[in-house]
Amino acid sequence: MISDVKIVQIDSIEKYIDELSELLIHVVDDGASIGFLPPLKLTDANNYWKNLLSTEILLFVAKINNQIVGSVQLHLCTKQNGNHRAEIAKLLTHPNYRRKGIGRYLMNKAEERAKQEGKSLIVLDTREGDPSNFLYSSIGYSQAGKIPYYAKSANGELHSTVLYYKYY
């Protein structure tokens, strides 16, 4: 684990768009299943980040030496029958900083904020077989099930996604 990691919430993308886009491109090019396929164009990455933030979508970044090395999103459900839940989306860690606790730090911050927002259920999904499955299990998420043929990889292969939840 790296001790000099700072996790902060980003309220405006403009100042960070270059770093965020670079992070997204590196993670996608490294094979992560987060909705994009490699090679990801810089204009597509920029457009994604420009249109992300809202009152329902919170963005947290991990910084080391003032450089963004990871991020996670917390999507707050605003439906009347779902205002007790939130969703974790796009947990990203730069390939050079993996297996150093960055994802765990980001998840802890997102969960802390979810609790502050009065959320008692957090849900997420991830590609079956990815290392993130171990992370989510190790921090108390329970597997709810799998959806086969959910996400396509760069070679056209279809992969299952695993649904997880955590209830407080």
PLY file of the C-alpha trace (Angstrom):
ply
format ascii 1.0
element vertex 168
property float x
property float y
property float z
element edge 167
property int vertex1
property int vertex2
end_header
0.00 0.00 0.00
1.18 3.51 -0.80
0.76 5.93 2.09
1.12 9.23 0.24
-2.09 8.81 -1.79
-4.60 11.64 -1.58
-8.21 10.97 -2.53
-10.15 14.08 -3.50
-13.52 14.80 -5.07
-13.43 16.63 -8.38
-16.22 19.17 -8.86
-15.07 20.49 -12.24
-13.47 18.54 -15.06
-11.80 21.34 -17.05
-8.67 21.61 -14.90
-8.15 17.83 -14.92
-9.38 16.77 -18.35
-5.93 16.08 -19.80
-4.88 13.87 -16.88
-8.24 12.10 -16.73
-8.23 11.42 -20.46
-4.67 10.10 -20.31
-5.66 7.83 -17.41
-8.70 6.53 -19.29
-6.66 5.83 -22.43
-3.96 3.96 -20.48
-6.51 1.83 -18.64
-8.48 1.00 -21.80
-5.32 0.23 -23.78
-4.28 -2.09 -20.94
-7.46 -4.13 -21.49
-9.88 -2.90 -18.83
-13.56 -3.53 -19.55
-15.05 -0.14 -18.75
-17.24 0.56 -21.74
-14.54 1.46 -24.26
-12.40 -0.56 -26.65
-8.77 0.12 -27.59
-7.41 2.11 -29.18
-9.33 4.91 -27.46
-8.99 8.25 -29.21
-8.12 11.32 -27.19
-11.18 13.17 -28.53
-13.46 10.33 -27.34
-11.84 10.32 -23.91
-12.17 14.11 -23.63
-15.82 13.99 -24.68
-16.55 11.31 -22.10
-15.12 13.35 -19.22
-16.68 16.64 -20.40
-20.16 15.14 -20.15
-19.73 13.19 -16.91
-20.38 15.26 -13.82
-23.86 16.01 -12.51
-25.56 16.26 -9.14
-26.04 12.48 -9.28
-22.51 11.54 -10.41
-19.60 12.21 -8.08
-15.99 11.75 -9.17
-13.10 10.96 -6.85
-9.47 10.84 -7.95
-6.35 9.38 -6.39
-3.29 11.62 -6.54
0.33 10.84 -5.88
2.74 13.77 -6.02
-0.18 15.85 -7.35
-0.60 13.50 -10.35
-3.87 11.62 -10.96
-3.23 7.87 -10.82
-6.78 6.60 -10.39
-10.45 7.50 -10.19
-13.85 6.15 -9.25
-17.40 7.35 -9.77
-20.29 7.22 -7.35
-23.69 7.36 -9.05
-26.42 8.37 -6.62
-29.82 6.93 -7.43
-32.49 9.62 -7.31
-35.52 7.45 -8.09
-38.10 7.48 -5.31
-37.88 3.73 -4.87
-34.08 3.73 -5.06
-32.95 6.73 -3.06
-31.29 4.32 -0.59
-28.79 3.02 -3.16
-25.78 4.10 -5.18
-23.64 2.53 -7.88
-19.87 2.37 -8.19
-18.70 2.94 -11.77
-15.41 2.97 -13.63
-12.87 2.26 -10.92
-9.64 3.14 -12.77
-6.05 2.69 -11.66
-3.17 3.61 -13.94
-1.34 0.40 -14.95
1.91 1.68 -13.37
0.20 2.00 -9.98
-1.79 -1.23 -9.75
-1.57 -3.57 -6.75
-0.55 -0.72 -4.46
-3.90 -0.12 -2.73
-5.13 2.73 -4.97
-8.41 0.95 -5.83
-9.03 0.17 -2.17
-8.45 3.82 -1.18
-10.82 4.99 -3.89
-13.50 2.48 -2.91
-13.23 3.48 0.75
-13.76 7.13 -0.15
-16.73 6.37 -2.42
-18.33 4.18 0.26
-17.76 6.84 2.92
-19.50 9.42 0.72
-22.37 7.03 -0.06
-22.97 6.65 3.67
-22.89 10.44 4.11
-25.55 10.65 1.41
-27.72 8.17 3.34
-27.18 5.26 0.98
-27.41 1.80 2.53
-26.89 -0.27 -0.64
-24.03 -0.03 -3.13
-24.02 -2.01 -6.36
-21.44 -2.48 -9.10
-20.44 -4.83 -11.88
-17.15 -5.99 -13.33
-15.95 -8.39 -16.01
-15.67 -11.96 -14.80
-12.07 -12.97 -14.23
-10.66 -9.46 -13.83
-8.50 -8.72 -10.75
-11.18 -6.28 -9.56
-13.31 -9.29 -8.56
-10.77 -10.06 -5.81
-10.78 -6.44 -4.62
-14.55 -6.25 -4.33
-14.79 -9.57 -2.50
-11.97 -8.57 -0.13
-13.76 -5.36 0.93
-17.07 -6.99 1.72
-19.03 -7.04 -1.53
-21.24 -10.06 -2.15
-21.74 -11.57 -5.59
-25.35 -11.30 -6.72
-24.98 -13.12 -10.03
-23.58 -13.03 -13.54
-24.83 -11.89 -16.91
-23.25 -13.87 -19.77
-22.18 -12.29 -23.08
-22.35 -8.82 -21.50
-19.22 -7.03 -22.73
-17.19 -7.34 -25.90
-13.39 -7.26 -25.80
-11.10 -5.81 -28.45
-10.82 -9.23 -30.14
-14.61 -9.57 -30.35
-14.92 -12.14 -27.57
-17.98 -11.76 -25.33
-17.46 -11.83 -21.57
-19.72 -12.24 -18.57
-20.14 -9.46 -16.03
-20.41 -10.16 -12.32
-22.85 -8.14 -10.23
-21.85 -7.24 -6.67
-23.57 -5.48 -3.80
-22.81 -4.26 -0.30
-25.53 -3.48 2.24
-24.98 -1.48 5.44
0 1
1 2
2 3
3 4
4 5
5 6
6 7
7 8
8 9
9 10
10 11
11 12
12 13
13 14
14 15
15 16
16 17
17 18
18 19
19 20
20 21
21 22
22 23
23 24
24 25
25 26
26 27
27 28
28 29
29 30
30 31
31 32
32 33
33 34
34 35
35 36
36 37
37 38
38 39
39 40
40 41
41 42
42 43
43 44
44 45
45 46
46 47
47 48
48 49
49 50
50 51
51 52
52 53
53 54
54 55
55 56
56 57
57 58
58 59
59 60
60 61
61 62
62 63
63 64
64 65
65 66
66 67
67 68
68 69
69 70
70 71
71 72
72 73
73 74
74 75
75 76
76 77
77 78
78 79
79 80
80 81
81 82
82 83
83 84
84 85
85 86
86 87
87 88
88 89
89 90
90 91
91 92
92 93
93 94
94 95
95 96
96 97
97 98
98 99
99 100
100 101
101 102
102 103
103 104
104 105
105 106
106 107
107 108
108 109
109 110
110 111
111 112
112 113
113 114
114 115
115 116
116 117
117 118
118 119
119 120
120 121
121 122
122 123
123 124
124 125
125 126
126 127
127 128
128 129
129 130
130 131
131 132
132 133
133 134
134 135
135 136
136 137
137 138
138 139
139 140
140 141
141 142
142 143
143 144
144 145
145 146
146 147
147 148
148 149
149 150
150 151
151 152
152 153
153 154
154 155
155 156
156 157
157 158
158 159
159 160
160 161
161 162
162 163
163 164
164 165
165 166
166 167
